[in-house]
Amino acid sequence: MALVLHAGSGNKNAFKALIAAEYSSIKVELVKDFQMGVSNKTPEFLKMNPIGKVPVLETPDGPVFESNAIARYEVDASIGKWLYPRMGFYPYAAVSEETAIAALKRALGSLNTHLALNTFLVGHSVTLADIVLTCNLYLGFIRILTKSFTSEFPHVERYFWTMVNQPNFKKVIGDVKQAEAVPPVPKKAAPAKEQKPKEAKKEAPKETLKPKADEKPAEEEPKPKPKNPLDLLPPSKMILDDWKRLYSNTKTNFREVAIKGFWDMYDPEGYSLWFCDYKYNDENTVSFVTMNKVGGFLQRMDLCRKYAFGKMLVVGSEPPFKVKGLWLFRGSEIPKFVMDEVYDMELYEWTKVDLSDEAQKERVNAMIEDQEPFEGEALLDAKCFK
């Protein structure tokens, strides 16, 4: 019996599952006439995946959600942060684009160094890691990564073209043609601004008639913007921005200044501390992929920047690398909107810090400080969310 994959025919995350199936000799059929925003909102689809995310693999044992569950690696967000604003999906900002390009160049530079001595990411043949990475690069190569850009990374170029010309890759994604130009920045539509005065002029005569004057306030009264539940909590003595400023500005005597300052500011009634441990550390076999995984998680946590502070550590001198974190959240529990919106949350084991345990408090100190060695192991990387 063939498995059924629910996704659009050009979905790069679906490619991961389809290519992996080719290598595994498993028959997977792509559902016909799938329309994003329509097919994934039907009652039948929501029975398989209540949050409506794509892709979903339908199996005799039940559905498997998302490409990162089907192929557990993270999509590098740097290409998307450069490409999507130019496609009009998000507002364009030159500073954000520069940051995304710089992050992408760092990632490709690290990858280029690794591939200078290796044909594949791991071992001497195609693995799931190669499938995932190639699918991540695919959208960039066909939409925005021109030859003039990728020529700076010759080993990445060689790797990508080697992979996409493998028979099992070609069977799924077909022929690949590299982008010839970077998409232009979308122009802001001038008519939108011009329409407002026109509408105002049309409404002006109606206002002079004054029979509907009493109706106007009721019709135009704006609805109040719903508040985040965290804004409705009782005021806290801890000012999160003050702590973030202290953390950023402390360059020496970190324990005596920043750590002491943290505990002086900390309000256990208004905030809570949480440890997180990645559930699938055995998959963290490539250092730059692991670090990108953490970076992608932090980017998706941006929706709670006003209410949180976090430290994420990548630990170990050799694979598999361990990913551990410390998070400070407004309120006594992890905010519900974070659990609902950031899918990475379910990839971690979350444990509330017991402040009565001095060993746990010292672990908090060590994580804030980026202490090395950490719990007896080398610290490969440390990232801060603030």
KEPAGU-829755 format. One record per residue (C-alpha): x, y, z; residue in one letter. Coordinates in steps of 0.1 Angstrom, whole numbers. Example, Ala and Ser with C-alpha at 12.3 -4.5 7.8 and 13.67 -1.06 7.14 Angstrom:
+-------+-------+-------+-----+
!     X !     Y !     Z ! res !
+-------+-------+-------+-----+
!   123 !   -45 !    78 !   a !
!   137 !   -11 !    71 !   s !
+-------+-------+-------+-----+
***
This chain:
+-------+-------+-------+-----+
!     X !     Y !     Z ! res !
+-------+-------+-------+-----+
!     0 !     0 !     0 !   m !
!    14 !    34 !   -10 !   a !
!    17 !    61 !    16 !   l !
!     1 !    95 !     7 !   v !
!    19 !   128 !    11 !   l !
!    -4 !   159 !    14 !   h !
!    15 !   189 !     0 !   a !
!    18 !   210 !   -31 !   g !
!    38 !   196 !   -60 !   s !
!    65 !   223 !   -57 !   g !
!    68 !   222 !   -19 !   n !
!   105 !   218 !   -10 !   k !
!    98 !   203 !    24 !   n !
!    77 !   176 !     6 !   a !
!   107 !   169 !   -16 !   f !
!   126 !   157 !    15 !   k !
!   101 !   130 !    22 !   a !
!    97 !   120 !   -15 !   l !
!   135 !   118 !   -21 !   i !
!   140 !    98 !    12 !   a !
!   113 !    74 !     0 !   a !
!   131 !    69 !   -33 !   e !
!   163 !    59 !   -15 !   y !
!   143 !    37 !     9 !   s !
!   123 !    20 !   -20 !   s !
!    91 !    31 !    -2 !   i !
!    61 !    40 !   -25 !   k !
!    48 !    75 !   -16 !   v !
!    22 !    92 !   -37 !   e !
!    17 !   129 !   -38 !   l !
!   -19 !   139 !   -33 !   v !
!   -35 !   154 !   -65 !   k !
!   -47 !   190 !   -69 !   d !
!   -34 !   201 !   -34 !   f !
!   -41 !   238 !   -29 !   q !
!   -23 !   255 !     0 !   m !
!   -47 !   275 !    21 !   g !
!   -76 !   254 !     8 !   v !
!   -68 !   217 !    10 !   s !
!   -51 !   221 !    44 !   n !
!   -82 !   238 !    59 !   k !
!  -107 !   210 !    51 !   t !
!  -122 !   189 !    80 !   p !
!  -105 !   158 !    65 !   e !
!   -70 !   174 !    66 !   f !
!   -75 !   190 !   101 !   l !
!   -84 !   155 !   114 !   k !
!   -49 !   144 !   104 !   m !
!   -32 !   176 !   116 !   n !
!   -53 !   199 !   137 !   p !
!   -29 !   229 !   132 !   i !
!   -32 !   226 !    94 !   g !
!     6 !   226 !    87 !   k !
!    21 !   210 !    55 !   v !
!    33 !   185 !    46 !   p !
!    15 !   155 !    62 !   v !
!    23 !   119 !    55 !   l !
!    -7 !    97 !    56 !   e !
!     2 !    61 !    68 !   t !
!   -17 !    30 !    79 !   p !
!    -5 !    37 !   114 !   d !
!   -17 !    73 !   114 !   g !
!    -5 !   107 !   101 !   p !
!    30 !   121 !   104 !   v !
!    32 !   159 !   106 !   f !
!    56 !   183 !    89 !   e !
!    89 !   177 !    70 !   s !
!   109 !   181 !   102 !   n !
!    91 !   151 !   117 !   a !
!    94 !   131 !    85 !   i !
!   130 !   142 !    81 !   a !
!   143 !   157 !   114 !   r !
!   164 !   186 !   104 !   y !
!   157 !   223 !   104 !   e !
!   152 !   245 !    74 !   v !
!   178 !   272 !    73 !   d !
!   158 !   305 !    75 !   a !
!   185 !   327 !    60 !   s !
!   175 !   321 !    24 !   i !
!   138 !   327 !    33 !   g !
!   146 !   360 !    51 !   k !
!   163 !   373 !    20 !   w !
!   139 !   359 !    -6 !   l !
!   105 !   362 !     9 !   y !
!   104 !   400 !    14 !   p !
!   115 !   404 !   -23 !   r !
!    86 !   381 !   -33 !   m !
!    63 !   404 !   -13 !   g !
!    54 !   378 !    14 !   f !
!    68 !   400 !    42 !   y !
!    77 !   438 !    44 !   p !
!   110 !   446 !    29 !   y !
!   137 !   462 !    51 !   a !
!   173 !   467 !    38 !   a !
!   188 !   462 !    72 !   v !
!   171 !   429 !    77 !   s !
!   182 !   418 !    43 !   e !
!   218 !   426 !    50 !   e !
!   216 !   406 !    82 !   t !
!   201 !   376 !    64 !   a !
!   227 !   377 !    37 !   i !
!   255 !   379 !    62 !   a !
!   241 !   349 !    81 !   a !
!   237 !   330 !    49 !   l !
!   273 !   337 !    39 !   k !
!   285 !   325 !    73 !   r !
!   265 !   293 !    70 !   a !
!   277 !   286 !    34 !   l !
!   312 !   294 !    43 !   g !
!   312 !   268 !    71 !   s !
!   296 !   243 !    47 !   l !
!   321 !   251 !    20 !   n !
!   350 !   244 !    44 !   t !
!   334 !   210 !    53 !   h !
!   327 !   201 !    17 !   l !
!   363 !   209 !     6 !   a !
!   373 !   175 !    20 !   l !
!   340 !   157 !    19 !   n !
!   317 !   147 !   -10 !   t !
!   287 !   142 !    13 !   f !
!   278 !   157 !    47 !   l !
!   282 !   124 !    65 !   v !
!   301 !    93 !    53 !   g !
!   306 !    83 !    17 !   h !
!   271 !    81 !     3 !   s !
!   238 !   101 !     3 !   v !
!   221 !   103 !    37 !   t !
!   190 !   120 !    51 !   l !
!   212 !   150 !    60 !   a !
!   221 !   155 !    23 !   d !
!   185 !   152 !    12 !   i !
!   174 !   179 !    38 !   v !
!   202 !   203 !    31 !   l !
!   198 !   200 !    -7 !   t !
!   161 !   207 !    -4 !   c !
!   169 !   237 !    18 !   n !
!   193 !   250 !    -9 !   l !
!   170 !   243 !   -38 !   y !
!   146 !   273 !   -34 !   l !
!   176 !   296 !   -30 !   g !
!   194 !   283 !   -61 !   f !
!   163 !   286 !   -84 !   i !
!   150 !   319 !   -70 !   r !
!   178 !   342 !   -56 !   i !
!   213 !   326 !   -54 !   l !
!   228 !   337 !   -87 !   t !
!   261 !   323 !  -100 !   k !
!   279 !   355 !   -90 !   s !
!   268 !   348 !   -54 !   f !
!   274 !   311 !   -52 !   t !
!   308 !   312 !   -70 !   s !
!   322 !   324 !   -37 !   e !
!   314 !   289 !   -24 !   f !
!   327 !   265 !   -51 !   p !
!   325 !   233 !   -29 !   h !
!   288 !   241 !   -21 !   v !
!   281 !   246 !   -58 !   e !
!   298 !   213 !   -67 !   r !
!   278 !   195 !   -39 !   y !
!   244 !   210 !   -49 !   f !
!   247 !   202 !   -86 !   w !
!   260 !   167 !   -77 !   t !
!   230 !   161 !   -55 !   m !
!   203 !   174 !   -77 !   v !
!   216 !   153 !  -106 !   n !
!   213 !   121 !   -86 !   q !
!   186 !    99 !  -102 !   p !
!   164 !    98 !   -71 !   n !
!   166 !   136 !   -68 !   f !
!   158 !   142 !  -105 !   k !
!   128 !   118 !  -103 !   k !
!   112 !   141 !   -77 !   v !
!   124 !   177 !   -85 !   i !
!   132 !   174 !  -122 !   g !
!   158 !   196 !  -139 !   d !
!   171 !   225 !  -119 !   v !
!   181 !   259 !  -134 !   k !
!   200 !   285 !  -113 !   q !
!   185 !   319 !  -108 !   a !
!   199 !   345 !  -133 !   e !
!   190 !   376 !  -113 !   a !
!   180 !   386 !   -77 !   v !
!   143 !   394 !   -77 !   p !
!   137 !   432 !   -75 !   p !
!   124 !   448 !   -43 !   v !
!    86 !   452 !   -46 !   p !
!    75 !   487 !   -53 !   k !
!    50 !   502 !   -29 !   k !
!    17 !   507 !   -47 !   a !
!    12 !   544 !   -51 !   a !
!   -26 !   541 !   -59 !   p !
!   -33 !   529 !   -23 !   a !
!   -24 !   563 !   -10 !   k !
!   -42 !   581 !   -38 !   e !
!   -74 !   562 !   -31 !   q !
!   -78 !   576 !     4 !   k !
!   -83 !   613 !    -7 !   p !
!  -106 !   602 !   -35 !   k !
!  -128 !   583 !   -10 !   e !
!  -127 !   612 !    13 !   a !
!  -139 !   635 !   -14 !   k !
!  -167 !   612 !   -22 !   k !
!  -178 !   610 !    14 !   e !
!  -176 !   647 !    19 !   a !
!  -209 !   655 !     1 !   p !
!  -226 !   628 !    22 !   k !
!  -214 !   645 !    53 !   e !
!  -230 !   678 !    43 !   t !
!  -264 !   662 !    41 !   l !
!  -262 !   654 !    79 !   k !
!  -292 !   630 !    81 !   p !
!  -268 !   601 !    89 !   k !
!  -246 !   621 !   114 !   a !
!  -258 !   600 !   143 !   d !
!  -249 !   567 !   125 !   e !
!  -213 !   578 !   117 !   k !
!  -197 !   573 !   151 !   p !
!  -211 !   538 !   155 !   a !
!  -200 !   528 !   120 !   e !
!  -164 !   542 !   123 !   e !
!  -157 !   534 !   159 !   e !
!  -125 !   512 !   158 !   p !
!  -126 !   479 !   176 !   k !
!  -100 !   478 !   204 !   p !
!   -70 !   456 !   196 !   k !
!   -71 !   425 !   218 !   p !
!   -43 !   425 !   244 !   k !
!   -18 !   397 !   249 !   n !
!   -28 !   378 !   281 !   p !
!     6 !   385 !   295 !   l !
!    -1 !   422 !   294 !   d !
!   -30 !   416 !   318 !   l !
!    -8 !   401 !   345 !   l !
!    -2 !   420 !   377 !   p !
!    28 !   444 !   374 !   p !
!    62 !   429 !   381 !   s !
!    91 !   444 !   399 !   k !
!   114 !   429 !   373 !   m !
!   118 !   451 !   343 !   i !
!   129 !   428 !   315 !   l !
!   145 !   454 !   294 !   d !
!   167 !   465 !   324 !   d !
!   180 !   429 !   327 !   w !
!   187 !   426 !   290 !   k !
!   205 !   460 !   291 !   r !
!   226 !   448 !   321 !   l !
!   234 !   415 !   303 !   y !
!   245 !   432 !   271 !   s !
!   266 !   460 !   288 !   n !
!   285 !   438 !   313 !   t !
!   319 !   431 !   298 !   k !
!   340 !   422 !   329 !   t !
!   333 !   407 !   363 !   n !
!   302 !   390 !   348 !   f !
!   294 !   369 !   379 !   r !
!   297 !   399 !   403 !   e !
!   278 !   423 !   381 !   v !
!   254 !   406 !   357 !   a !
!   246 !   374 !   376 !   i !
!   242 !   392 !   409 !   k !
!   221 !   418 !   392 !   g !
!   199 !   391 !   377 !   f !
!   190 !   376 !   410 !   w !
!   185 !   410 !   425 !   d !
!   160 !   418 !   398 !   m !
!   143 !   384 !   395 !   y !
!   106 !   383 !   404 !   d !
!    94 !   347 !   410 !   p !
!    58 !   360 !   412 !   e !
!    59 !   377 !   378 !   g !
!    84 !   354 !   359 !   y !
!    94 !   318 !   356 !   s !
!   127 !   300 !   346 !   l !
!   128 !   269 !   325 !   w !
!   155 !   245 !   313 !   f !
!   150 !   228 !   279 !   c !
!   168 !   198 !   265 !   d !
!   166 !   188 !   228 !   y !
!   149 !   153 !   225 !   k !
!   168 !   141 !   195 !   y !
!   204 !   149 !   202 !   n !
!   215 !   116 !   185 !   d !
!   207 !   134 !   152 !   e !
!   231 !   163 !   158 !   n !
!   260 !   148 !   139 !   t !
!   270 !   179 !   119 !   v !
!   281 !   210 !   138 !   s !
!   269 !   237 !   115 !   f !
!   235 !   220 !   109 !   v !
!   230 !   218 !   147 !   t !
!   239 !   255 !   151 !   m !
!   216 !   264 !   123 !   n !
!   188 !   244 !   140 !   k !
!   192 !   265 !   171 !   v !
!   194 !   297 !   151 !   g !
!   161 !   288 !   134 !   g !
!   144 !   282 !   167 !   f !
!   155 !   316 !   180 !   l !
!   142 !   333 !   149 !   q !
!   108 !   317 !   154 !   r !
!   108 !   328 !   190 !   m !
!   108 !   364 !   179 !   d !
!    70 !   367 !   185 !   l !
!    77 !   366 !   223 !   c !
!   108 !   389 !   225 !   r !
!    88 !   414 !   246 !   k !
!    81 !   387 !   272 !   y !
!   112 !   364 !   273 !   a !
!   150 !   360 !   275 !   f !
!   168 !   329 !   265 !   g !
!   202 !   312 !   263 !   k !
!   208 !   282 !   240 !   m !
!   240 !   261 !   243 !   l !
!   255 !   236 !   218 !   v !
!   276 !   213 !   239 !   v !
!   303 !   187 !   230 !   g !
!   336 !   185 !   212 !   s !
!   325 !   158 !   188 !   e !
!   291 !   145 !   175 !   p !
!   265 !   139 !   185 !   p !
!   262 !   174 !   200 !   f !
!   238 !   182 !   228 !   k !
!   215 !   212 !   227 !   v !
!   204 !   227 !   260 !   k !
!   187 !   259 !   269 !   g !
!   176 !   283 !   297 !   l !
!   145 !   305 !   292 !   w !
!   130 !   333 !   313 !   l !
!    93 !   338 !   306 !   f !
!    67 !   363 !   318 !   r !
!    42 !   345 !   340 !   g !
!    43 !   313 !   360 !   s !
!    41 !   290 !   330 !   e !
!    54 !   289 !   294 !   i !
!    31 !   313 !   274 !   p !
!     4 !   294 !   256 !   k !
!     7 !   314 !   224 !   f !
!    44 !   304 !   222 !   v !
!    35 !   267 !   226 !   m !
!     9 !   270 !   199 !   d !
!    28 !   291 !   174 !   e !
!    65 !   278 !   177 !   v !
!    65 !   242 !   165 !   y !
!   101 !   237 !   179 !   d !
!    88 !   238 !   214 !   m !
!    76 !   202 !   212 !   e !
!   111 !   191 !   201 !   l !
!   124 !   200 !   236 !   y !
!   119 !   186 !   271 !   e !
!   109 !   215 !   293 !   w !
!   116 !   215 !   331 !   t !
!   107 !   244 !   354 !   k !
!   137 !   255 !   375 !   v !
!   133 !   247 !   412 !   d !
!   147 !   279 !   429 !   l !
!   150 !   260 !   463 !   s !
!   176 !   238 !   447 !   d !
!   210 !   255 !   448 !   e !
!   224 !   232 !   422 !   a !
!   197 !   243 !   398 !   q !
!   204 !   279 !   406 !   k !
!   241 !   274 !   399 !   e !
!   232 !   257 !   365 !   r !
!   212 !   289 !   357 !   v !
!   242 !   310 !   365 !   n !
!   265 !   288 !   343 !   a !
!   241 !   290 !   313 !   m !
!   237 !   328 !   315 !   i !
!   275 !   331 !   318 !   e !
!   283 !   306 !   289 !   d !
!   305 !   288 !   314 !   q !
!   331 !   265 !   298 !   e !
!   334 !   236 !   302 !   p !
!   297 !   232 !   308 !   f !
!   287 !   202 !   328 !   e !
!   321 !   187 !   320 !   g !
!   319 !   191 !   282 !   e !
!   333 !   217 !   257 !   a !
!   310 !   245 !   247 !   l !
!   307 !   245 !   209 !   l !
!   284 !   275 !   206 !   d !
!   262 !   297 !   227 !   a !
!   234 !   320 !   215 !   k !
!   214 !   346 !   233 !   c !
!   178 !   356 !   228 !   f !
!   172 !   391 !   241 !   k !
+-------+-------+-------+-----+
***
